[in-house]
Amino acid sequence: VSDDMGCNWNYRGTVASWSQFPDASDGPCESNTVQLSDGRLLCIFRVGSGRNNPFGKCYSNDAGVSWTRAETIGPAWSVQPKLLLLANGVLLLAGGRPGLFLWLCADGSGLKWDPINLAQHHNECCSNVSHHFTQEFCSADTGAPAQSTAYTGLMATGPDEALLCYDRLGNGWQGSPGPFGATDDLFSIRIRARLDRA
């Protein structure tokens, strides 16, 4: 924690340890933290790559001094989670690899997540077929060649809206041009997450 805008830092607490994920390829890393509506902190983090490495999460009730024991988020996985709490209470979580996804938690608790396949949505909305993701990548069930890093950007633009940015690679990790396109491209989409109060 820093009290002087990042010039000096003091140890506050450990969110999670590698020992809590003995079968993961990485220890807890690439974390993202938000303060929930009830004041708790929610930290979501990467523990490896692939669908067999779901994101981990911990909560803190004391501003990060102590944290709950780490647990996994079953339906959300892999690299650098981007987490955002909208003013209307909806939690958004972006990531993937394989695939590219947005997960929504309507009650803002971080307990239940509903998936949206961003790669599939991209193909439905992008008129330039040469910029589409392959169906193999969209399925996210196999080790399809990398067509996105799945490193995303997520920023609120209103009480129920956000802007999500992601990339599409033309040649996986090798650099463009390649079999999926002549260039590596960036895209952004507007997300509106409204709660049905009926």
MIROTI-116734 format. One record per residue: z, y, x of N, C-alpha, C in turn; residue in one letter. Coordinates in steps of 0.05 Angstrom, whole numbers, plus 5000, padded with zeros to 4 digits. Each point is the difference from the previous one (the first is absolute). Layout:
N
  n.Z  n.Y  n.X ca.Z ca.Y ca.X  c.Z  c.Y  c.X type
    Z    Y    X    Z    Y    X    Z    Y    X    A
...
***
This chain:
198
  n.Z  n.Y  n.X ca.Z ca.Y ca.X  c.Z  c.Y  c.X type
 5000 4977 5017 5000 5023 4983 5000 5025 5018    V
 4987 5021 4991 4998 5025 5015 5010 5023 4982    S
 5017 5017 5012 5009 5024 4986 4986 5025 5009    D
 4981 4997 5019 4987 5024 5011 4969 4996 5000    D
 4990 4990 4978 4971 4997 4996 4987 4983 5021    M
 5014 4979 5010 4988 4981 5018 5003 5005 5029    G
 5014 5021 5008 5004 5005 5029 5019 4980 5012    C
 5021 4993 4985 5020 4981 5010 5005 4979 4978    N
 5006 4976 5008 5003 4978 4981 5026 4985 5006    W
 5013 4990 4979 5024 4983 5002 4996 4975 4983    N
 5010 4978 5010 4998 4975 4986 5015 5001 4974    Y
 4987 4991 4978 5012 5000 4973 5005 4972 4991    R
 4981 4982 5003 5004 4972 4991 4975 4984 5004    G
 5003 4973 4999 4977 4982 5002 4992 4991 4973    T
 4974 5003 4993 4990 4992 4974 4999 4970 4998    V
 4986 4988 5019 4996 4971 5000 4995 4990 5028    A
 5006 4974 5004 4998 4988 5026 4978 4978 5000    S
 4989 4996 5023 4980 4978 5003 5012 4973 4993    W
 5027 4997 5004 5012 4974 4994 5000 4993 4970    S
 4996 5020 4983 4998 4995 4971 4973 4989 4992    Q
 4981 5000 5019 4973 4991 4994 4991 4981 5023    F
 5013 4978 5003 4995 4983 5024 4972 4988 5000    P
 4987 4997 4977 4973 4988 4999 4978 5020 5000    D
 5006 5026 5000 4980 5021 4999 4988 5004 5028    A
 4975 5009 5001 4988 5004 5026 5010 5025 5014    S
 5011 5019 4985 5011 5025 5011 5028 5003 4989    D
 5016 5017 5014 5025 5008 4988 4994 5024 4981    G
 5021 5009 4985 4995 5023 4983 4989 5024 5015    P
 4978 5011 4990 4987 5022 5013 4983 5015 4978    C
 4987 5022 5009 4983 5015 4982 5013 5005 4973    E
 5022 5014 5000 5016 5004 4976 4993 5025 4986    S
 5007 5002 4974 4997 5023 4984 5024 5002 4981    N
 5013 5023 4997 5024 5003 4985 4998 5022 4980    T
 5010 4996 4976 5002 5021 4979 5029 5000 4989    V
 5007 5023 4989 5025 5001 4985 4994 4996 4971    Q
 5013 4981 4987 4995 4993 4972 5014 5020 4982    L
 4994 4999 4975 5011 5018 4980 5030 4998 4999    S
 5012 4976 5005 5029 4996 4999 5014 5008 5026    D
 4985 5011 5020 5012 5009 5025 4998 4980 5023    G
 4995 4974 4994 4998 4980 5021 4975 5005 5016    R
 5001 4991 5025 4976 4998 5017 4988 4973 4997    L
 4973 4999 4998 4986 4974 5001 4981 5001 5024    L
 5003 4981 5017 4983 4997 5024 4983 4975 4997    C
 4974 5003 5002 4982 4977 5000 4986 4999 5027    I
 4997 4975 5011 4989 4998 5027 4983 4975 5003    F
 4984 5000 5021 4983 4978 5007 5016 4980 5017    R
 4993 4974 4997 5012 4980 5018 4979 4982 5013    V
 4974 5006 4995 4979 4984 5011 4973 5007 4988    G
 4981 4982 5003 4973 5004 4988 4993 4977 4982    S
 4986 5005 4978 4991 4979 4983 5017 4997 4975    G
 4990 4985 4981 5013 4996 4974 5026 4985 5003    R
 5003 4985 5022 5025 4984 5004 5022 5018 5012    N
 4995 5025 5003 5019 5019 5011 5004 5023 4980    N
 5015 4995 4978 5004 5021 4981 5018 5022 5012    P
 4996 5024 4989 5017 5023 5009 5030 4993 4996    F
 5016 5010 5017 5029 4999 4997 5011 5025 4988    G
 5024 4999 4988 5012 5024 4989 5030 4999 5003    K
 5012 5024 5002 5029 5003 5001 5007 5026 4985    C
 5024 5001 4989 5011 5024 4986 5024 5010 5015    Y
 5005 5026 4998 5024 5012 5011 5012 5019 4979    S
 5027 4997 4997 5015 5017 4981 5014 5023 5015    N
 4998 5001 5026 5016 5019 5015 4983 5015 5020    D
 4976 5009 4992 4982 5016 5016 4992 4986 5026    A
 4998 4974 5000 4990 4985 5023 5020 4990 5020    G
 5026 5004 4994 5021 4989 5018 5000 4970 4999    V
 4999 4989 4976 4999 4971 4996 4978 4993 4981    S
 4990 4975 5002 4977 4991 4984 5005 4972 4989    W
 4989 4995 4977 5002 4973 4988 4985 4980 5018    T
 5007 4975 4997 4986 4979 5015 4970 5001 4993    R
 4983 4997 5020 4971 5002 4996 4991 4977 4982    A
 4981 5007 4982 4987 4980 4983 4970 5007 4999    E
 4984 4981 4991 4971 5005 4999 4991 5009 4973    T
 4977 5013 5000 4987 5008 4975 4978 4980 4996    I
 5004 4981 4982 4982 4978 4997 4970 5007 4997    G
 4992 5017 4982 4972 5004 4996 4987 5021 5018    P
 5014 5012 5019 4989 5021 5017 5003 4992 5029    A
 4979 5005 5016 5000 4988 5027 4987 5017 5021    W
 5005 4994 5023 4988 5004 5026 5005 5027 5013    S
 4980 5017 5005 5004 5022 5020 5008 5026 4988    V
 5013 5016 5016 5011 5027 4994 5000 5009 4971    Q
 5021 4993 4986 5002 5008 4972 5002 5031 4998    P
 4986 5010 4980 5002 5028 4993 5014 5001 4973    K
 5022 5014 4999 5018 5000 4976 5002 5029 4990    L
 4999 5003 4973 5002 5027 4988 5014 4998 4973    L
 5020 5017 4996 5013 5002 4974 4989 5025 4986    L
 4986 4996 4978 4990 5022 4984 5023 5014 4985    L
 4996 5025 4992 5021 5014 4986 5006 4988 4973    A
 4981 4985 4989 5005 4986 4974 5015 4974 5003    N
 5008 4993 5025 5016 4976 5004 4984 4975 5008    G
 4974 5001 5001 4984 4976 5008 4998 4999 5030    V
 5005 4976 5010 4997 4995 5029 4972 4988 5006    L
 4987 5011 5020 4974 4990 5009 5004 4988 5028    L
 4986 4978 5005 5000 4987 5026 4972 4991 5007    L
 4990 5009 5023 4973 4993 5008 5001 4984 5026    A
 4980 4982 5003 4998 4984 5025 4980 4977 4996    G
 5005 4980 5015 4982 4976 4999 4995 4988 5027    G
 4979 4986 5003 4990 4984 5022 5012 4972 4999    R
 4985 4982 4988 4973 5004 4990 5000 5016 4974    P
 4977 5011 4994 4997 5016 4977 5011 5028 5003    G
 4998 5015 4978 5010 5027 4999 5011 5005 4972    L
 5026 5006 4998 5013 5000 4974 5017 5025 4996    F
 5005 5006 4974 5020 5018 4991 5018 4985 4982    L
 5027 5001 5004 5019 4987 4983 5016 5022 4986    W
 5006 4997 4974 5015 5019 4984 5026 4988 4991    L
 5021 5016 5001 5026 4992 4989 5007 5021 4979    C
 4997 4993 4975 5003 5019 4978 5028 5012 4997    A
 5020 4984 5005 5027 5010 4996 5012 5013 5024    D
 4985 5001 5022 5009 5014 5024 5023 4987 5016    G
 5005 4975 4994 5023 4986 5014 4991 4985 5025    S
 4974 4993 5002 4990 4984 5022 5003 4970 4995    G
 5007 4992 4976 5005 4972 4994 4975 4985 4991    L
 4984 5012 4982 4977 4986 4988 4975 5017 5006    K
 4980 4987 5013 4976 5014 5008 4976 4988 4987    W
 4982 5017 4989 4975 4991 4988 4977 5008 5018    D
 4982 4981 5006 4979 5005 5019 4974 5013 4988    P
 4988 5017 5015 4973 5009 4994 4983 4995 5025    I
 4978 4986 4997 4982 4993 5022 4983 5024 5007    N
 5007 5015 5021 4985 5025 5006 4972 4994 5010    L
 4996 4978 5014 4973 4994 5010 4982 4994 4976    A
 5010 4985 4981 4984 4995 4976 4994 5026 4984    Q
 5021 5016 4997 4997 5026 4987 4979 5017 5014    H
 5001 5000 5027 4981 5015 5016 4972 4992 4993    H
 4995 4974 5000 4973 4990 4994 4991 5008 4972    N
 5018 5001 4981 4993 5007 4972 4993 5030 4998    E
 5012 5016 5017 4996 5029 4998 4981 5012 5020    C
 4994 4987 5022 4983 5011 5021 4971 4992 4994    C
 4983 5020 4995 4972 4995 4992 4983 4991 5024    S
 5009 5005 5024 4985 4992 5024 5007 4972 5007    N
 4983 4981 4993 5006 4971 5005 5004 4994 5029    V
 4987 5015 5018 5004 4995 5029 5028 5006 5009    S
 5016 5014 4984 5027 5006 5007 5020 4981 4986    H
 4990 4980 4986 5018 4981 4986 5014 4981 5019    H
 5023 4991 4992 5014 4978 5014 4987 4974 4990    F
 5000 4979 5017 4989 4974 4991 5019 4987 4980    T
 4990 4982 4984 5017 4987 4980 5021 4983 5014    Q
 4993 4989 5024 5020 4985 5015 5023 5018 5008    E
 4995 5024 5008 5021 5019 5007 5016 5007 4975    F
 4987 5005 4978 5013 5007 4975 5019 4979 4990    C
 4993 4975 5005 5017 4978 4990 5026 4998 5014    S
 5001 5009 5026 5024 5000 5016 5013 4973 5003    A
 4985 4979 4994 5011 4973 5001 4994 4986 5026    D
 4982 5011 5016 4991 4988 5025 5003 5019 5023    T
 4995 4990 5023 5000 5017 5024 4973 5014 5003    G
 4991 5014 4980 4974 5014 5000 4999 5020 5024    A
 4977 5004 5011 4997 5019 5022 5012 5027 4991    P
 5014 5013 5018 5013 5025 4993 4979 5021 4992    A
 5003 5010 4975 4983 5022 4991 5016 5025 4994    Q
 5026 4999 5004 5018 5023 4999 5024 4994 5017    S
 5010 5021 5013 5025 4996 5015 5024 4996 4982    T
 4997 5009 4974 5021 4999 4980 5023 5020 5007    A
 4994 5018 5019 5018 5022 5005 4992 5023 4982    Y
 5017 5008 4982 4993 5019 4979 5016 5025 5002    T
 4992 5020 4985 5015 5025 4996 5006 5003 4971    G
 5023 5011 4993 5009 5002 4972 5016 5026 4998    L
 4991 5018 4982 5013 5026 4997 5000 5008 4970    M
 5023 5009 4990 5002 5009 4973 4984 5026 4996    A
 4986 5003 4978 4985 5024 4994 5009 5011 4973    T
 5019 4987 4987 5011 5009 4974 5022 4981 4992    G
 5013 5005 4977 5023 4983 4992 4992 4971 4994    P
 4974 4996 4993 4991 4973 4994 4974 4993 5014    D
 4995 5015 5022 4974 4996 5014 5005 4999 5030    E
 4982 4986 5013 5000 4997 5030 4972 4998 5010    A
 4997 5006 5025 4975 4996 5015 5004 4978 5019    L
 4983 4980 5000 5002 4977 5018 4975 4999 5017    L
 5003 4998 5026 4978 4999 5019 5000 4973 5014    C
 4976 4990 5006 4997 4974 5013 4973 5000 5015    Y
 4997 4980 5017 4975 4998 5015 4984 4975 4993    D
 4974 5001 5007 4983 4976 4998 4985 4998 5027    R
 5004 4978 5013 4989 4996 5027 4972 4987 4999    L
 4982 5010 5017 4973 4989 5001 4998 4974 5016    G
 5019 4996 5018 4998 4977 5018 5028 4990 5009    N
 5018 4999 4981 5027 4990 5006 5013 5016 5023    G
 5012 4985 5019 5014 5013 5022 4981 5007 5023    W
 4975 4994 4997 4981 5003 5023 4987 5028 5001    Q
 5003 5016 4979 4987 5026 5000 4972 4999 4988    G
 4993 5019 4986 4973 5001 4986 4978 5006 5020    S
 4975 4994 4993 4991 4987 4976 5005 4970 5001    P
 4998 4987 4976 5004 4972 4998 4990 4989 4974    G
 5008 4975 4994 4989 4986 4976 5009 5013 4973    P
 5021 5017 5001 5009 5012 4975 4993 5029 4998    F
 4985 5011 5019 4991 5027 4998 4995 5013 5027    G
 4987 5023 4999 4994 5015 5024 5023 5017 5010    A
 5019 5005 4983 5022 5018 5007 5027 4989 4989    T
 5022 5010 5011 5026 4996 4988 5004 5024 4982    D
 5009 4996 4975 5001 5021 4981 5028 5003 4988    D
 5007 5024 4992 5026 5006 4987 4994 5008 4971    L
 5017 4990 4982 4998 5006 4972 5027 5010 4989    F
 4999 5014 4978 5025 5008 4987 4996 4998 4970    S
 5021 4992 4986 4998 4998 4971 5025 5013 4988    I
 4997 5010 4976 5022 5012 4985 5012 4979 4983    R
 5026 4998 5000 5015 4980 4984 5016 5015 4980    I
 4999 4991 4975 5018 5011 4979 5016 4977 4990    R
 5027 5002 5001 5018 4980 4991 5018 5011 4979    A
 4994 4995 4975 5015 5011 4978 5016 4978 4987    R
 5024 5006 4992 5018 4981 4987 4996 5002 4970    L
 4998 4977 4987 4999 5000 4971 5028 5000 4989    D
 5009 5022 4989 5027 5003 4990 5004 4991 4971    R
 4979 4988 4988 5002 4992 4972 5019 4977 4996    A
***
